[in-house]
Amino acid sequence: MTQQNKKIIVAIDGYSSSGKSTMAKKLAADLGYRYIDSGAMYRAVTLFAMENGMIAPDGTVDEDALSEAVNSIHIDFALTSEGQHTLLNGKDVEHLIRSLEVSNHVSPVAAIHSVRKALTDRQQRFGVEKGIVMDGRDIGTTVFPHAEMKVFVTASPEKRAHRRYLELQQNGTPSSYEDVLANVIERDHIDETRKESPLRKADDAVVLDNSDMSLPQQEEWLMNLFNKTEAKVNGRDC
Ligand code: CDP
């Protein structure tokens, strides 16, 4: 890429465990763009709520207490030898936030207005200078409605649950396939039906169903779309 090329914002949204993060991370690394995992931010807030007694055993979230605390929660990303890790108030919580326990509480937390507002503001600040790839549920619809490139990723619930099941095994936090599938289906439902910024495809997003795609095929598909989009933005399309 030459110096005078305008950098763009890439928004990758989609269903849980659809492989958004893997493809977003790889694209950002290939382009020299910044990668932001917005889901990790919701997961970090959820872990904070769990650690501070704001989630009752029946899963009810103490919305008032969390709303009061959310603006003072510090979330950052740091590059480690294992890749980009999420920091919660300075502590590396990358592994903790990926546990099934956090997954089981994150969607109700992410449906709370004050949480969405606080995190949306921070996500928008990350994008001020463009040159960013962000993945999540509402990046193309709410966080960056004017993003130059928008992708909506989907795959069958069974495929997605299988991928997440393998990932949890590799991370040393194994769970049964049935539990993972139930979590995927439950989160899809909460994310799609919540009042604020529900998960839906932006009108101008391109759909990617990667059910039967290998990682290299997916990467190639994404890079082709990026090249086309970036050429258009920089007036090179013919
Ligand atoms: O990686 P996975 O698909 O499991 O989910 P994630 O991207 O880590 O996001 C975890 C949860 O955070 C989602 O199920 C949503 O409830 C919420 N989320 C959201 O509401 N908005 C976003 N922009 C990103 C995540």
py3Dmol code that shows the C-alpha trace and the ligand (Angstrom):
import py3Dmol

protein = """\
ATOM      1  CA  MET A   1       0.000   0.000   0.000  1.00  0.00           C
ATOM      2  CA  THR A   2       1.386   3.424  -0.884  1.00  0.00           C
ATOM      3  CA  GLN A   3       1.558   6.265   1.574  1.00  0.00           C
ATOM      4  CA  GLN A   4      -1.178   8.440   0.016  1.00  0.00           C
ATOM      5  CA  ASN A   5      -3.797   5.688   0.268  1.00  0.00           C
ATOM      6  CA  LYS A   6      -6.582   6.625   2.646  1.00  0.00           C
ATOM      7  CA  LYS A   7      -6.983   4.134   5.469  1.00  0.00           C
ATOM      8  CA  ILE A   8     -10.432   2.747   6.045  1.00  0.00           C
ATOM      9  CA  ILE A   9     -12.557   1.254   8.816  1.00  0.00           C
ATOM     10  CA  VAL A  10     -13.380  -2.448   8.529  1.00  0.00           C
ATOM     11  CA  ALA A  11     -16.413  -3.627  10.536  1.00  0.00           C
ATOM     12  CA  ILE A  12     -16.873  -7.365  10.956  1.00  0.00           C
ATOM     13  CA  ASP A  13     -20.089  -8.416  12.669  1.00  0.00           C
ATOM     14  CA  GLY A  14     -21.792 -11.729  13.070  1.00  0.00           C
ATOM     15  CA  TYR A  15     -22.986 -14.606  15.156  1.00  0.00           C
ATOM     16  CA  SER A  16     -21.155 -15.998  18.162  1.00  0.00           C
ATOM     17  CA  SER A  17     -18.168 -18.208  17.400  1.00  0.00           C
ATOM     18  CA  SER A  18     -18.440 -17.564  13.669  1.00  0.00           C
ATOM     19  CA  GLY A  19     -14.702 -16.957  13.387  1.00  0.00           C
ATOM     20  CA  LYS A  20     -14.934 -13.167  13.218  1.00  0.00           C
ATOM     21  CA  SER A  21     -12.045 -12.590  15.585  1.00  0.00           C
ATOM     22  CA  THR A  22      -9.689 -14.955  13.772  1.00  0.00           C
ATOM     23  CA  MET A  23     -10.318 -13.336  10.403  1.00  0.00           C
ATOM     24  CA  ALA A  24     -10.341  -9.783  11.775  1.00  0.00           C
ATOM     25  CA  LYS A  25      -7.021 -10.307  13.576  1.00  0.00           C
ATOM     26  CA  LYS A  26      -5.349 -11.790  10.500  1.00  0.00           C
ATOM     27  CA  LEU A  27      -6.613  -9.031   8.189  1.00  0.00           C
ATOM     28  CA  ALA A  28      -5.417  -6.330  10.592  1.00  0.00           C
ATOM     29  CA  ALA A  29      -1.983  -7.954  10.864  1.00  0.00           C
ATOM     30  CA  ASP A  30      -1.670  -8.264   7.061  1.00  0.00           C
ATOM     31  CA  LEU A  31      -2.631  -4.618   6.571  1.00  0.00           C
ATOM     32  CA  GLY A  32      -0.738  -3.131   9.503  1.00  0.00           C
ATOM     33  CA  TYR A  33      -4.101  -1.927  10.845  1.00  0.00           C
ATOM     34  CA  ARG A  34      -5.132  -1.886  14.514  1.00  0.00           C
ATOM     35  CA  TYR A  35      -7.382  -4.734  15.616  1.00  0.00           C
ATOM     36  CA  ILE A  36     -10.040  -4.222  18.274  1.00  0.00           C
ATOM     37  CA  ASP A  37     -12.109  -7.101  19.651  1.00  0.00           C
ATOM     38  CA  SER A  38     -15.244  -5.345  20.894  1.00  0.00           C
ATOM     39  CA  GLY A  39     -16.569  -8.626  22.326  1.00  0.00           C
ATOM     40  CA  ALA A  40     -13.532  -8.789  24.606  1.00  0.00           C
ATOM     41  CA  MET A  41     -14.601  -5.422  26.033  1.00  0.00           C
ATOM     42  CA  TYR A  42     -18.100  -6.760  26.851  1.00  0.00           C
ATOM     43  CA  ARG A  43     -16.491  -9.900  28.276  1.00  0.00           C
ATOM     44  CA  ALA A  44     -14.149  -7.806  30.476  1.00  0.00           C
ATOM     45  CA  VAL A  45     -17.074  -5.802  31.879  1.00  0.00           C
ATOM     46  CA  THR A  46     -18.874  -9.088  32.556  1.00  0.00           C
ATOM     47  CA  LEU A  47     -15.861 -10.489  34.413  1.00  0.00           C
ATOM     48  CA  PHE A  48     -15.689  -7.275  36.437  1.00  0.00           C
ATOM     49  CA  ALA A  49     -19.376  -7.668  37.375  1.00  0.00           C
ATOM     50  CA  MET A  50     -18.840 -11.318  38.335  1.00  0.00           C
ATOM     51  CA  GLU A  51     -15.790 -10.540  40.456  1.00  0.00           C
ATOM     52  CA  ASN A  52     -17.570  -7.704  42.231  1.00  0.00           C
ATOM     53  CA  GLY A  53     -20.728  -9.559  43.238  1.00  0.00           C
ATOM     54  CA  MET A  54     -22.926  -7.832  40.664  1.00  0.00           C
ATOM     55  CA  ILE A  55     -24.269 -11.069  39.189  1.00  0.00           C
ATOM     56  CA  ALA A  56     -26.574 -13.155  41.409  1.00  0.00           C
ATOM     57  CA  PRO A  57     -26.402 -16.965  41.351  1.00  0.00           C
ATOM     58  CA  ASP A  58     -29.562 -17.013  39.203  1.00  0.00           C
ATOM     59  CA  GLY A  59     -27.777 -14.802  36.627  1.00  0.00           C
ATOM     60  CA  THR A  60     -29.579 -11.548  37.476  1.00  0.00           C
ATOM     61  CA  VAL A  61     -27.308  -8.557  36.917  1.00  0.00           C
ATOM     62  CA  ASP A  62     -27.291  -5.684  39.425  1.00  0.00           C
ATOM     63  CA  GLU A  63     -27.792  -3.060  36.729  1.00  0.00           C
ATOM     64  CA  ASP A  64     -27.641  -0.063  39.077  1.00  0.00           C
ATOM     65  CA  ALA A  65     -24.311  -1.060  40.600  1.00  0.00           C
ATOM     66  CA  LEU A  66     -22.809  -1.906  37.204  1.00  0.00           C
ATOM     67  CA  SER A  67     -24.093   1.319  35.628  1.00  0.00           C
ATOM     68  CA  GLU A  68     -22.419   3.288  38.405  1.00  0.00           C
ATOM     69  CA  ALA A  69     -19.123   1.449  38.005  1.00  0.00           C
ATOM     70  CA  VAL A  70     -18.871   1.017  34.237  1.00  0.00           C
ATOM     71  CA  ASN A  71     -17.325   4.381  33.388  1.00  0.00           C
ATOM     72  CA  SER A  72     -14.454   3.818  35.775  1.00  0.00           C
ATOM     73  CA  ILE A  73     -13.598   0.327  34.507  1.00  0.00           C
ATOM     74  CA  HIS A  74     -10.333   0.476  32.609  1.00  0.00           C
ATOM     75  CA  ILE A  75     -10.093  -1.816  29.571  1.00  0.00           C
ATOM     76  CA  ASP A  76      -7.053  -1.923  27.365  1.00  0.00           C
ATOM     77  CA  PHE A  77      -5.231  -4.218  24.964  1.00  0.00           C
ATOM     78  CA  ALA A  78      -1.573  -5.214  25.205  1.00  0.00           C
ATOM     79  CA  LEU A  79       0.647  -7.109  22.806  1.00  0.00           C
ATOM     80  CA  THR A  80       2.111 -10.206  24.487  1.00  0.00           C
ATOM     81  CA  SER A  81       4.157 -13.138  23.197  1.00  0.00           C
ATOM     82  CA  GLU A  82       0.805 -14.953  22.745  1.00  0.00           C
ATOM     83  CA  GLY A  83      -0.707 -12.091  20.736  1.00  0.00           C
ATOM     84  CA  GLN A  84      -3.071  -9.305  21.763  1.00  0.00           C
ATOM     85  CA  HIS A  85      -4.414  -9.699  25.294  1.00  0.00           C
ATOM     86  CA  THR A  86      -7.203  -7.880  27.104  1.00  0.00           C
ATOM     87  CA  LEU A  87      -6.381  -5.970  30.275  1.00  0.00           C
ATOM     88  CA  LEU A  88      -9.019  -5.258  32.917  1.00  0.00           C
ATOM     89  CA  ASN A  89      -7.897  -2.521  35.313  1.00  0.00           C
ATOM     90  CA  GLY A  90      -4.314  -3.353  34.367  1.00  0.00           C
ATOM     91  CA  LYS A  91      -4.619  -7.132  34.847  1.00  0.00           C
ATOM     92  CA  ASP A  92      -4.263  -9.594  31.952  1.00  0.00           C
ATOM     93  CA  VAL A  93      -7.648 -11.367  31.817  1.00  0.00           C
ATOM     94  CA  GLU A  94      -7.404 -12.807  28.311  1.00  0.00           C
ATOM     95  CA  HIS A  95      -7.918 -16.420  29.380  1.00  0.00           C
ATOM     96  CA  LEU A  96     -10.501 -15.680  32.074  1.00  0.00           C
ATOM     97  CA  ILE A  97     -12.799 -13.754  29.731  1.00  0.00           C
ATOM     98  CA  ARG A  98     -12.954 -16.657  27.259  1.00  0.00           C
ATOM     99  CA  SER A  99     -14.371 -19.128  29.841  1.00  0.00           C
ATOM    100  CA  LEU A 100     -17.840 -20.583  29.364  1.00  0.00           C
ATOM    101  CA  GLU A 101     -18.852 -18.948  32.661  1.00  0.00           C
ATOM    102  CA  VAL A 102     -18.193 -15.485  31.235  1.00  0.00           C
ATOM    103  CA  SER A 103     -19.873 -16.544  27.950  1.00  0.00           C
ATOM    104  CA  ASN A 104     -22.939 -17.548  29.936  1.00  0.00           C
ATOM    105  CA  HIS A 105     -23.317 -14.074  31.486  1.00  0.00           C
ATOM    106  CA  VAL A 106     -22.041 -11.750  28.779  1.00  0.00           C
ATOM    107  CA  SER A 107     -25.159 -11.307  26.631  1.00  0.00           C
ATOM    108  CA  PRO A 108     -27.406 -10.020  29.464  1.00  0.00           C
ATOM    109  CA  VAL A 109     -24.594  -7.629  30.494  1.00  0.00           C
ATOM    110  CA  ALA A 110     -24.215  -6.483  26.874  1.00  0.00           C
ATOM    111  CA  ALA A 111     -27.934  -5.700  26.718  1.00  0.00           C
ATOM    112  CA  ILE A 112     -27.646  -3.009  29.449  1.00  0.00           C
ATOM    113  CA  HIS A 113     -27.906   0.533  28.074  1.00  0.00           C
ATOM    114  CA  SER A 114     -25.196   2.123  30.242  1.00  0.00           C
ATOM    115  CA  VAL A 115     -22.744  -0.657  29.373  1.00  0.00           C
ATOM    116  CA  ARG A 116     -23.391  -0.301  25.639  1.00  0.00           C
ATOM    117  CA  LYS A 117     -23.072   3.470  25.806  1.00  0.00           C
ATOM    118  CA  ALA A 118     -19.769   3.381  27.709  1.00  0.00           C
ATOM    119  CA  LEU A 119     -18.225   0.775  25.401  1.00  0.00           C
ATOM    120  CA  THR A 120     -19.578   2.267  22.166  1.00  0.00           C
ATOM    121  CA  ASP A 121     -17.975   5.624  23.075  1.00  0.00           C
ATOM    122  CA  ARG A 122     -14.621   3.935  23.691  1.00  0.00           C
ATOM    123  CA  GLN A 123     -14.848   1.910  20.488  1.00  0.00           C
ATOM    124  CA  GLN A 124     -15.588   5.035  18.458  1.00  0.00           C
ATOM    125  CA  ARG A 125     -12.518   6.720  19.945  1.00  0.00           C
ATOM    126  CA  PHE A 126     -10.361   3.803  18.770  1.00  0.00           C
ATOM    127  CA  GLY A 127     -11.537   4.499  15.204  1.00  0.00           C
ATOM    128  CA  VAL A 128     -10.880   8.233  15.027  1.00  0.00           C
ATOM    129  CA  GLU A 129      -7.783   7.817  12.868  1.00  0.00           C
ATOM    130  CA  LYS A 130      -9.202   4.905  10.827  1.00  0.00           C
ATOM    131  CA  GLY A 131      -6.843   2.079   9.843  1.00  0.00           C
ATOM    132  CA  ILE A 132      -8.790  -0.222  12.133  1.00  0.00           C
ATOM    133  CA  VAL A 133     -10.480  -3.621  11.963  1.00  0.00           C
ATOM    134  CA  MET A 134     -13.127  -4.094  14.658  1.00  0.00           C
ATOM    135  CA  ASP A 135     -15.305  -7.148  15.159  1.00  0.00           C
ATOM    136  CA  GLY A 136     -18.496  -7.563  17.147  1.00  0.00           C
ATOM    137  CA  ARG A 137     -22.261  -7.456  16.836  1.00  0.00           C
ATOM    138  CA  ASP A 138     -23.100  -3.805  16.118  1.00  0.00           C
ATOM    139  CA  ILE A 139     -19.946  -2.377  14.605  1.00  0.00           C
ATOM    140  CA  GLY A 140     -21.408  -1.804  11.123  1.00  0.00           C
ATOM    141  CA  THR A 141     -24.805  -0.709  12.428  1.00  0.00           C
ATOM    142  CA  THR A 142     -24.082   1.432  15.513  1.00  0.00           C
ATOM    143  CA  VAL A 143     -20.389   1.931  16.291  1.00  0.00           C
ATOM    144  CA  PHE A 144     -19.238   2.771  12.750  1.00  0.00           C
ATOM    145  CA  PRO A 145     -22.332   3.103  10.549  1.00  0.00           C
ATOM    146  CA  HIS A 146     -20.119   4.847   7.965  1.00  0.00           C
ATOM    147  CA  ALA A 147     -17.417   2.155   7.891  1.00  0.00           C
ATOM    148  CA  GLU A 148     -16.141   1.752   4.347  1.00  0.00           C
ATOM    149  CA  MET A 149     -16.110  -2.051   4.556  1.00  0.00           C
ATOM    150  CA  LYS A 150     -18.711  -4.132   6.381  1.00  0.00           C
ATOM    151  CA  VAL A 151     -18.869  -7.891   6.618  1.00  0.00           C
ATOM    152  CA  PHE A 152     -21.571  -9.988   8.267  1.00  0.00           C
ATOM    153  CA  VAL A 153     -20.341 -13.474   9.142  1.00  0.00           C
ATOM    154  CA  THR A 154     -22.495 -16.491   9.678  1.00  0.00           C
ATOM    155  CA  ALA A 155     -22.304 -20.286   9.840  1.00  0.00           C
ATOM    156  CA  SER A 156     -24.584 -23.014  11.161  1.00  0.00           C
ATOM    157  CA  PRO A 157     -24.939 -23.142  14.990  1.00  0.00           C
ATOM    158  CA  GLU A 158     -23.495 -26.673  15.024  1.00  0.00           C
ATOM    159  CA  LYS A 159     -20.379 -25.639  13.088  1.00  0.00           C
ATOM    160  CA  ARG A 160     -19.892 -22.640  15.317  1.00  0.00           C
ATOM    161  CA  ALA A 161     -20.350 -24.657  18.508  1.00  0.00           C
ATOM    162  CA  HIS A 162     -17.876 -27.254  17.271  1.00  0.00           C
ATOM    163  CA  ARG A 163     -15.243 -24.583  16.599  1.00  0.00           C
ATOM    164  CA  ARG A 164     -15.734 -23.040  20.037  1.00  0.00           C
ATOM    165  CA  TYR A 165     -15.674 -26.487  21.681  1.00  0.00           C
ATOM    166  CA  LEU A 166     -12.243 -27.186  20.129  1.00  0.00           C
ATOM    167  CA  GLU A 167     -11.003 -23.723  21.095  1.00  0.00           C
ATOM    168  CA  LEU A 168     -12.017 -24.213  24.747  1.00  0.00           C
ATOM    169  CA  GLN A 169     -10.262 -27.577  24.786  1.00  0.00           C
ATOM    170  CA  GLN A 170      -7.095 -25.994  23.419  1.00  0.00           C
ATOM    171  CA  ASN A 171      -7.269 -23.209  26.016  1.00  0.00           C
ATOM    172  CA  GLY A 172      -7.388 -25.777  28.805  1.00  0.00           C
ATOM    173  CA  THR A 173     -10.985 -24.909  29.789  1.00  0.00           C
ATOM    174  CA  PRO A 174     -12.903 -27.819  28.247  1.00  0.00           C
ATOM    175  CA  SER A 175     -16.714 -27.911  28.264  1.00  0.00           C
ATOM    176  CA  SER A 176     -19.127 -30.395  26.787  1.00  0.00           C
ATOM    177  CA  TYR A 177     -20.186 -29.852  23.177  1.00  0.00           C
ATOM    178  CA  GLU A 178     -23.845 -29.769  24.281  1.00  0.00           C
ATOM    179  CA  ASP A 179     -23.152 -26.956  26.784  1.00  0.00           C
ATOM    180  CA  VAL A 180     -21.266 -24.951  24.183  1.00  0.00           C
ATOM    181  CA  LEU A 181     -24.038 -25.411  21.592  1.00  0.00           C
ATOM    182  CA  ALA A 182     -26.663 -24.338  24.142  1.00  0.00           C
ATOM    183  CA  ASN A 183     -24.612 -21.212  24.921  1.00  0.00           C
ATOM    184  CA  VAL A 184     -24.197 -20.339  21.234  1.00  0.00           C
ATOM    185  CA  ILE A 185     -27.951 -20.647  20.608  1.00  0.00           C
ATOM    186  CA  GLU A 186     -28.863 -18.714  23.764  1.00  0.00           C
ATOM    187  CA  ARG A 187     -26.449 -15.856  22.987  1.00  0.00           C
ATOM    188  CA  ASP A 188     -27.649 -15.627  19.365  1.00  0.00           C
ATOM    189  CA  HIS A 189     -31.185 -15.263  20.692  1.00  0.00           C
ATOM    190  CA  ILE A 190     -30.370 -12.595  23.301  1.00  0.00           C
ATOM    191  CA  ASP A 191     -28.115 -10.679  20.877  1.00  0.00           C
ATOM    192  CA  GLU A 192     -30.720 -10.695  18.101  1.00  0.00           C
ATOM    193  CA  THR A 193     -33.722  -9.760  20.230  1.00  0.00           C
ATOM    194  CA  ARG A 194     -32.306  -7.130  22.608  1.00  0.00           C
ATOM    195  CA  LYS A 195     -33.769  -3.649  22.320  1.00  0.00           C
ATOM    196  CA  GLU A 196     -30.550  -1.729  21.877  1.00  0.00           C
ATOM    197  CA  SER A 197     -28.245  -2.343  18.919  1.00  0.00           C
ATOM    198  CA  PRO A 198     -29.480  -5.880  18.231  1.00  0.00           C
ATOM    199  CA  LEU A 199     -27.351  -8.165  16.120  1.00  0.00           C
ATOM    200  CA  ARG A 200     -28.436  -7.669  12.528  1.00  0.00           C
ATOM    201  CA  LYS A 201     -26.799  -7.285   9.170  1.00  0.00           C
ATOM    202  CA  ALA A 202     -26.219  -3.657   8.163  1.00  0.00           C
ATOM    203  CA  ASP A 203     -27.948  -2.933   4.841  1.00  0.00           C
ATOM    204  CA  ASP A 204     -24.602  -2.318   3.165  1.00  0.00           C
ATOM    205  CA  ALA A 205     -22.742  -5.291   4.706  1.00  0.00           C
ATOM    206  CA  VAL A 206     -21.526  -8.199   2.586  1.00  0.00           C
ATOM    207  CA  VAL A 207     -22.544 -11.623   3.945  1.00  0.00           C
ATOM    208  CA  LEU A 208     -19.935 -14.316   4.443  1.00  0.00           C
ATOM    209  CA  ASP A 209     -21.223 -17.808   5.250  1.00  0.00           C
ATOM    210  CA  ASN A 210     -18.054 -19.646   6.189  1.00  0.00           C
ATOM    211  CA  SER A 211     -19.694 -22.962   7.170  1.00  0.00           C
ATOM    212  CA  ASP A 212     -17.728 -24.813   4.505  1.00  0.00           C
ATOM    213  CA  MET A 213     -14.705 -22.554   4.093  1.00  0.00           C
ATOM    214  CA  SER A 214     -11.168 -23.284   5.211  1.00  0.00           C
ATOM    215  CA  LEU A 215      -9.198 -20.567   7.002  1.00  0.00           C
ATOM    216  CA  PRO A 216      -7.059 -19.775   3.917  1.00  0.00           C
ATOM    217  CA  GLN A 217     -10.191 -19.524   1.722  1.00  0.00           C
ATOM    218  CA  GLN A 218     -11.776 -17.183   4.239  1.00  0.00           C
ATOM    219  CA  GLU A 219      -8.652 -15.026   4.428  1.00  0.00           C
ATOM    220  CA  GLU A 220      -8.495 -14.778   0.644  1.00  0.00           C
ATOM    221  CA  TRP A 221     -12.173 -13.826   0.425  1.00  0.00           C
ATOM    222  CA  LEU A 222     -11.671 -11.064   2.994  1.00  0.00           C
ATOM    223  CA  MET A 223      -8.500  -9.701   1.403  1.00  0.00           C
ATOM    224  CA  ASN A 224     -10.188  -9.582  -2.018  1.00  0.00           C
ATOM    225  CA  LEU A 225     -13.077  -7.600  -0.570  1.00  0.00           C
ATOM    226  CA  PHE A 226     -10.643  -5.290   1.210  1.00  0.00           C
ATOM    227  CA  ASN A 227      -8.639  -4.664  -1.972  1.00  0.00           C
ATOM    228  CA  LYS A 228     -11.782  -3.862  -3.937  1.00  0.00           C
ATOM    229  CA  THR A 229     -13.136  -1.570  -1.215  1.00  0.00           C
ATOM    230  CA  GLU A 230      -9.871   0.220  -0.645  1.00  0.00           C
ATOM    231  CA  ALA A 231      -9.347   0.758  -4.388  1.00  0.00           C
ATOM    232  CA  LYS A 232     -12.796   2.310  -4.624  1.00  0.00           C
ATOM    233  CA  VAL A 233     -12.209   4.586  -1.624  1.00  0.00           C
ATOM    234  CA  ASN A 234      -8.954   5.737  -3.196  1.00  0.00           C
ATOM    235  CA  GLY A 235     -10.525   6.287  -6.627  1.00  0.00           C
ATOM    236  CA  ARG A 236      -8.773   3.373  -8.302  1.00  0.00           C
ATOM    237  CA  ASP A 237     -11.811   1.309  -9.261  1.00  0.00           C
ATOM    238  CA  CYS A 238     -12.501   0.865 -12.947  1.00  0.00           C
TER     239      CYS A 238
END
"""
ligand_1 = """\
25
CDP
O -16.330 -14.583 20.103
P -17.791 -14.770 20.369
O -18.553 -14.864 19.130
O -18.080 -15.835 21.350
O -18.359 -13.496 21.077
P -17.646 -12.136 21.393
O -17.382 -11.415 20.125
O -16.521 -12.368 22.323
O -18.816 -11.357 22.152
C -19.330 -11.814 23.374
C -20.714 -11.209 23.593
O -20.586 -9.789 23.756
C -21.739 -11.395 22.490
O -22.474 -12.599 22.593
C -22.638 -10.181 22.668
O -23.618 -10.440 23.644
C -21.715 -9.125 23.199
N -21.254 -8.168 22.186
C -22.083 -7.124 21.857
O -23.196 -7.037 22.354
N -21.682 -6.168 20.984
C -20.472 -6.246 20.411
N -20.093 -5.275 19.572
C -19.613 -7.318 20.707
C -20.035 -8.290 21.592
"""
view = py3Dmol.view(width=600, height=400)
view.addModel(protein, "pdb")
view.setStyle({"model": 0}, {"cartoon": {"style": "trace"}})
view.addModel(ligand_1, "xyz")
view.setStyle({"model": 1}, {"stick": {}})
view.zoomTo()
view.show()
